[in-house]
């Protein structure tokens, strides 16, 4: 029942960021109440596949799972549903044979901080769905946002699956947008920003298409998936014309990204 919304441009209309970094970017105004989702989408719930660009992980590009440019699958709710439904939908989509049919290796929940309590509700929901390995993480890992100079943010729960290398990789992040942060993420982490509860709590999820492909195609890294393998082959064939020993696997992956 979600309205399907096209990806927004990588050049955002939000002046607080240079490039679109997440699916929620184009929806910020619906969390804050500045815009009405019923008027624009005829629904409180939407989904998208968003072109995203992140420089925060640029030093990781070349490993098995990081990119600067990627596509993010997301479902979003602006006061429609909250934790119970969001976790249930994610669990069903990933594990049901009707959909992805994957195994979840473990999930994380927010362990609490001096500003925000521990997310025991999510812990209980996961356990009721039969996911026994629920790990606690802090502000650095499982508290999303805000993006840019201020905005919606909140605790998250992350889902990990195992790739063909036996490595657990985060594939989906479910954010519970409960607060409006007065400053940037850096200010929030330094204790220099205030959190005010949002009038309507929201859901913001982000699942990496390339990582989901790696898990569902049982590959050791994203570059072996059908999305990247032809690009790596094209890089290989060009490199072969020059000095094949010069280009390392990491370099080829960087070029592919
Ligand atoms: N906005 C959620 C995420 O990008 O992980």
Boltz pocket constraint, residues with backbone or C-beta under 6 A from the ligand:
constraints:
  - pocket:
      binder: B
      contacts: [[A, 21], [A, 22], [A, 23], [A, 24], [A, 144], [A, 173], [A, 175], [A, 204], [A, 205], [A, 206]]
      max_distance: 6.0
